[in-house]
Amino acid sequence: MNTFTKKLKNFFTKTDGLLWMLSLAAIVFSILLISSMQRTSEYNFLVSQIVAIIIGYFLAICISLVEYENILKYWIVFGVIGLLLIILVFVFGFNVTGTDDTAWIRLPGGLSFQPSELIKLIFIITFTKHLQILKEKNKLTSLFGVLSLLLHMAIPVVLIHFQGDDGTVLVFIFMFLIMAFVGGVQIRYFLIMLLAFAVSAPIIWKFFLNDEHKNRFIALFDLDGNSLTNYGWQQYQGKVSIASGGLYGEGLGNGMRVSSQIVPEQENDFIFTVAGEELGFIGCILLLTILVAIIVKIIINATKARDYTGKMICVGVFSMIFTQTVVNIGMVLGFLPVVGITLPFFSSGGTSILSVLIGIGLVQSVYYHKDESVTPDGVIKSKKYKYKFENQNPIY
């Protein structure tokens, strides 16, 4: 028993305890919101969410113990798994009620699985390795190197676009931009990409966006038109729900608008409206504070990483959580079009919470091994034992 206690203490000493606590605070908050909203639905979102959380934390702990360099060694395997998952969606994919994309695979027991959520994590691993290879070969600033990175990003983006899941496409694009920028790609290439996007924007609008996508953009500006009764309905009602909560809210389980389910997808993409109505402005600020604290802590861990790859893994997880948070809150408040992106940690959805917790596990792996060094022969020694390099150059 003493041995187990000692190992447990050592684990929480070497991992980022504050990040564990912040993620747990977000999870508890989300369970409160989902359990309150549960009264409005016959489907038990809460049970499936708790099961996914338990599995997610188990995987996060296991991953945190694994040397992240060992995870990166299998980047090709992860890449192949990612491609197979995308292909499986084209073969067996189906639409979940309330969505307009074919991005789910049906599992036994009436459960569903969204592969694109896990593909985000695979992208973080493979893109980190890609950046590392280019950096080691001094090709990170070359045109060829940048084009190879663009191709890397384009593969999941194009395939997932054809599944109709353009919300996830948006997340991939911003993950690519943030990781590439922090990874060392020069600003001139981003300016070229920005110019190319500006030139191609009319073409994208005319040929790549369907009427529904266009109407969601138009709804942001058509404040006096019919959009409030169709494409702008969800955002309008969501804002009314948030405003109705006032400073302190109606109290958990007491929100009349939550009970009436007037806001579509309030358990998922629009979970923020439940917090606004039932916990008020104070509850919304608390929710956002927890998310911001998690994001900032991941950034801090990136700066403490022992090497380039550790930093980029943290940056990848940061970009995933940051992008989803900004886009989700933006679309709920009516600043951005509705694109079907979940709020990290808070929205119901087993695959979504699994991907976020596994991402936390990757960050914890970087933190857990930050006080170790990799020698040229691959042997890892802990700095706490005062191991010193003699006539050796760091590998990064």
C-alpha positions in Angstrom: 0.0 0.0 0.0 2.9 2.3 0.9 4.5 1.6 -2.5 1.3 2.4 -4.4 0.9 5.7 -2.4 4.5 6.6 -3.1 4.1 5.9 -6.8 0.8 7.9 -6.9 2.5 10.8 -5.1 5.5 10.7 -7.5 3.1 10.7 -10.5 1.3 13.9 -9.3 4.6 15.5 -8.4 6.0 14.9 -11.9 2.8 15.8 -13.8 1.1 19.2 -13.9 -1.2 19.1 -10.9 -2.7 22.5 -11.7 -3.7 21.4 -15.2 -5.3 18.2 -13.9 -7.3 20.3 -11.4 -8.4 22.8 -14.0 -9.5 20.1 -16.4 -11.4 18.4 -13.5 -13.1 21.7 -12.7 -14.2 22.1 -16.3 -15.5 18.5 -16.3 -17.5 19.0 -13.0 -18.9 22.2 -14.4 -19.9 20.4 -17.6 -21.6 17.6 -15.7 -23.7 20.1 -13.8 -24.8 21.8 -17.0 -25.6 18.5 -18.8 -27.4 17.1 -15.8 -29.5 20.2 -15.6 -30.3 20.1 -19.3 -30.9 16.3 -19.1 -34.5 16.9 -17.8 -35.5 18.0 -21.3 -34.4 14.9 -23.2 -35.3 11.2 -23.2 -31.8 10.3 -24.3 -29.4 10.0 -21.3 -26.6 12.3 -22.3 -25.1 12.3 -18.8 -24.4 8.6 -18.6 -22.6 8.4 -21.9 -20.7 11.6 -21.0 -19.5 10.2 -17.7 -18.4 6.9 -19.3 -16.4 8.9 -22.0 -14.9 11.0 -19.2 -13.7 8.0 -17.2 -12.2 6.4 -20.4 -10.7 9.8 -21.3 -8.9 10.3 -18.0 -7.6 6.7 -18.0 -6.1 7.2 -21.4 -4.8 10.7 -20.5 -3.0 9.2 -17.4 -1.5 6.3 -19.5 -0.3 8.7 -22.2 1.2 11.1 -19.7 3.5 8.2 -18.5 4.7 7.5 -22.1 7.7 9.3 -23.3 6.3 11.6 -26.1 9.3 10.9 -28.3 8.2 7.3 -28.4 4.7 8.4 -29.5 6.2 10.4 -32.3 8.2 7.4 -33.5 5.0 5.9 -34.8 3.8 9.0 -36.6 3.4 7.0 -39.9 1.2 4.4 -38.1 -1.0 7.2 -36.7 -1.2 8.8 -40.1 -2.4 5.6 -41.7 -4.9 5.1 -38.9 -6.2 8.6 -39.6 -6.6 8.0 -43.3 -8.4 4.7 -42.6 -10.8 6.5 -40.2 -11.7 9.1 -42.8 -12.3 6.4 -45.4 -14.5 4.4 -43.0 -16.7 7.5 -42.7 -17.2 7.6 -46.5 -18.2 3.9 -46.4 -20.2 3.6 -43.1 -20.8 7.3 -42.2 -24.3 8.6 -41.3 -25.9 11.8 -40.3 -26.7 12.5 -36.6 -30.1 14.2 -36.1 -29.7 18.0 -36.1 -26.6 18.0 -38.3 -26.1 18.4 -42.0 -22.8 16.4 -42.4 -21.9 12.7 -42.7 -19.2 12.5 -40.1 -20.3 9.8 -37.7 -19.9 6.0 -37.6 -22.5 3.9 -35.8 -21.3 1.7 -32.9 -23.0 -1.2 -31.1 -25.5 -0.3 -28.5 -26.9 2.7 -30.3 -23.7 4.8 -29.8 -22.0 6.9 -32.4 -18.4 7.8 -33.0 -17.0 10.9 -34.8 -13.5 10.0 -36.2 -12.6 13.6 -37.1 -12.3 14.4 -33.4 -9.5 11.8 -33.0 -8.0 12.8 -36.3 -7.2 16.2 -34.7 -4.9 14.5 -32.3 -3.3 12.4 -35.1 -2.7 15.7 -37.0 -0.9 17.1 -33.9 1.4 14.1 -33.8 2.1 13.8 -37.5 2.4 17.6 -38.1 4.8 17.9 -35.1 7.0 15.2 -36.6 6.8 16.9 -40.0 8.0 20.2 -38.6 10.8 18.5 -36.7 12.1 16.7 -39.9 12.0 20.0 -41.8 13.7 21.9 -39.0 16.5 19.3 -38.7 17.1 19.4 -42.5 17.0 23.3 -42.5 14.1 23.3 -44.9 11.5 24.8 -42.6 11.9 28.2 -44.2 12.2 26.9 -47.8 9.3 27.1 -50.3 9.4 23.3 -50.7 9.1 22.8 -47.0 6.2 25.1 -46.7 4.4 23.5 -49.6 4.9 20.1 -48.0 3.3 21.4 -44.8 0.3 22.8 -46.9 -0.1 19.4 -48.5 -0.1 17.8 -45.0 -2.9 20.1 -43.9 -4.8 19.8 -47.2 -5.2 16.0 -47.0 -7.6 15.9 -43.9 -9.1 19.3 -44.8 -10.2 18.2 -48.3 -11.4 14.8 -47.2 -13.4 16.1 -44.2 -14.8 18.9 -46.4 -16.4 16.3 -48.7 -18.0 14.7 -45.6 -19.7 18.1 -45.0 -18.0 18.8 -41.7 -16.7 22.3 -42.5 -16.6 23.2 -38.8 -13.9 20.7 -38.2 -12.2 21.9 -41.4 -11.9 25.3 -39.9 -10.3 23.9 -36.8 -7.7 22.1 -38.9 -6.9 25.2 -40.8 -6.2 27.3 -37.6 -4.3 24.4 -36.0 -2.1 24.4 -39.1 -1.6 28.2 -39.1 -0.7 28.4 -35.3 1.6 25.4 -35.3 3.3 26.5 -38.5 3.8 30.0 -37.2 5.2 28.9 -33.8 7.1 26.2 -35.5 9.2 28.6 -37.4 7.6 29.2 -40.8 8.5 32.7 -41.9 5.9 35.5 -41.9 6.2 36.1 -45.7 4.6 32.7 -46.4 1.6 33.6 -44.2 1.3 36.9 -46.2 1.3 34.9 -49.4 -1.4 32.6 -48.1 -3.5 35.5 -46.9 -3.2 37.1 -50.4 -4.1 33.8 -52.0 -7.2 33.5 -49.8 -8.3 37.1 -50.5 -8.0 36.4 -54.3 -9.8 33.1 -54.1 -12.6 34.2 -51.6 -15.1 35.0 -54.4 -14.5 31.7 -56.0 -14.9 29.8 -52.7 -18.1 31.8 -52.1 -19.6 31.0 -55.5 -18.5 27.4 -56.1 -17.6 25.8 -52.8 -20.2 27.1 -50.3 -23.8 25.8 -50.7 -26.9 27.9 -50.0 -27.0 26.9 -46.4 -23.4 28.0 -45.7 -24.1 31.3 -47.4 -27.3 31.9 -45.4 -25.5 31.3 -42.1 -23.1 34.1 -43.0 -25.9 36.4 -44.2 -27.8 35.8 -41.0 -25.1 37.6 -39.0 -26.0 40.9 -40.8 -29.6 40.4 -41.6 -30.9 41.7 -38.3 -34.3 42.9 -39.5 -34.9 40.2 -42.1 -36.4 36.7 -42.2 -33.1 35.2 -41.1 -34.3 35.4 -37.5 -37.0 32.9 -38.2 -34.8 30.4 -40.1 -31.0 30.4 -40.4 -30.6 33.0 -37.6 -33.1 31.4 -35.3 -30.6 29.3 -33.2 -28.3 32.2 -32.6 -31.1 34.6 -31.8 -32.7 32.3 -29.3 -29.4 31.5 -27.8 -28.6 35.2 -27.2 -32.1 35.7 -25.6 -31.5 32.7 -23.3 -28.1 34.1 -22.2 -29.6 37.6 -21.6 -32.5 36.1 -19.7 -30.2 34.8 -17.0 -29.2 38.2 -15.9 -26.3 38.4 -13.4 -26.9 35.3 -11.3 -29.2 33.2 -13.5 -32.4 31.3 -12.8 -30.6 28.5 -11.0 -29.6 25.0 -12.2 -32.8 23.1 -13.3 -34.9 26.2 -13.2 -34.4 27.7 -16.7 -37.7 27.9 -18.4 -36.1 28.3 -21.9 -33.9 25.3 -21.2 -36.9 23.3 -20.2 -38.7 24.2 -23.4 -35.7 23.3 -25.6 -36.2 26.5 -27.5 -32.5 26.6 -28.4 -31.5 23.7 -30.8 -28.5 21.6 -29.8 -28.4 23.2 -26.3 -26.7 20.1 -24.9 -23.9 20.2 -27.5 -22.7 23.3 -29.6 -24.9 25.7 -27.6 -24.2 24.4 -24.0 -23.0 28.0 -23.3 -26.6 29.2 -23.4 -27.6 26.8 -20.6 -24.8 28.3 -18.5 -26.0 31.8 -19.4 -29.7 31.2 -18.5 -29.3 29.1 -15.4 -26.1 30.6 -13.9 -26.1 34.0 -15.4 -23.3 36.4 -16.2 -21.3 35.1 -13.2 -21.6 31.5 -14.4 -20.5 32.5 -18.0 -17.5 34.3 -16.7 -16.5 31.4 -14.5 -16.8 29.0 -17.4 -14.6 31.2 -19.6 -12.1 31.8 -16.8 -11.6 28.0 -16.4 -11.1 27.6 -20.2 -8.7 30.6 -20.4 -6.7 29.2 -17.4 -6.4 25.8 -19.2 -5.3 27.5 -22.4 -2.7 29.7 -20.6 -1.4 26.7 -18.6 -0.8 24.7 -21.8 1.1 27.7 -23.3 3.3 27.8 -20.1 4.0 24.1 -20.4 5.0 24.7 -24.0 7.6 27.2 -22.9 8.9 24.7 -20.3 9.2 21.8 -22.8 12.7 20.3 -23.0 12.8 20.3 -26.8 11.2 21.5 -30.0 8.9 18.5 -30.4 7.6 18.8 -26.9 6.8 22.5 -27.5 5.0 21.8 -30.7 2.8 19.1 -29.2 1.7 21.5 -26.5 1.1 24.2 -29.2 -1.0 21.7 -31.2 -3.2 20.9 -28.2 -3.4 24.6 -27.4 -4.4 25.5 -31.0 -7.2 22.8 -30.9 -8.7 23.9 -27.6 -8.2 27.7 -28.3 -9.7 27.6 -31.8 -12.8 25.5 -30.7 -13.4 27.8 -27.8 -13.2 31.1 -29.8 -15.3 29.8 -32.7 -17.9 28.2 -30.4 -18.4 31.2 -28.2 -18.3 33.5 -31.3 -21.1 31.6 -33.0 -23.2 31.4 -29.9 -23.0 35.1 -29.4 -23.7 35.8 -33.0 -20.2 37.1 -34.0 -19.5 34.1 -36.2 -21.7 31.8 -38.3 -22.9 28.5 -36.9 -20.4 25.9 -38.1 -21.1 23.0 -35.6 -18.1 23.2 -33.3 -18.3 21.9 -29.7 -17.1 23.8 -26.7 -14.1 21.9 -25.3 -14.7 20.1 -22.0 -18.3 21.4 -21.7 -20.4 20.2 -24.7 -21.9 16.7 -24.5 -20.4 14.2 -26.9 -18.2 11.2 -26.1 -15.7 11.5 -28.9 -15.3 15.2 -28.3 -14.5 14.9 -24.6 -12.2 11.9 -25.3 -10.1 13.9 -27.8 -9.8 16.8 -25.4 -8.7 14.6 -22.5 -6.3 12.7 -24.6 -4.9 16.1 -25.7 -4.4 16.9 -22.1 -2.6 13.6 -21.7 -0.2 14.6 -24.5 0.6 17.9 -22.7 1.1 16.0 -19.5 3.6 13.7 -21.2 5.6 16.7 -22.2 5.5 18.1 -18.7 6.2 14.7 -17.1 9.4 14.3 -19.1 10.5 17.9 -19.2 13.3 17.3 -16.7 14.9 14.6 -18.7 17.4 14.7 -21.5 17.9 12.5 -24.6 21.4 11.5 -25.3 22.6 10.8 -28.9 22.3 7.0 -28.2 18.7 7.4 -27.2 19.2 6.8 -23.4 17.1 9.1 -21.2 18.6 10.3 -18.0 16.8 12.4 -15.4 18.4 15.8 -14.6 17.5 15.3 -11.0 20.3 12.7 -10.8 22.7 15.4 -12.1 23.5 13.6 -15.2 25.8 15.8 -17.3 26.5 15.9 -21.0 30.2 15.6 -21.8 31.3 16.6 -25.3 27.8 16.1 -26.6 25.5 18.4 -28.5 21.8 18.5 -27.8 19.6 16.9 -30.5 17.5 20.0 -31.0 
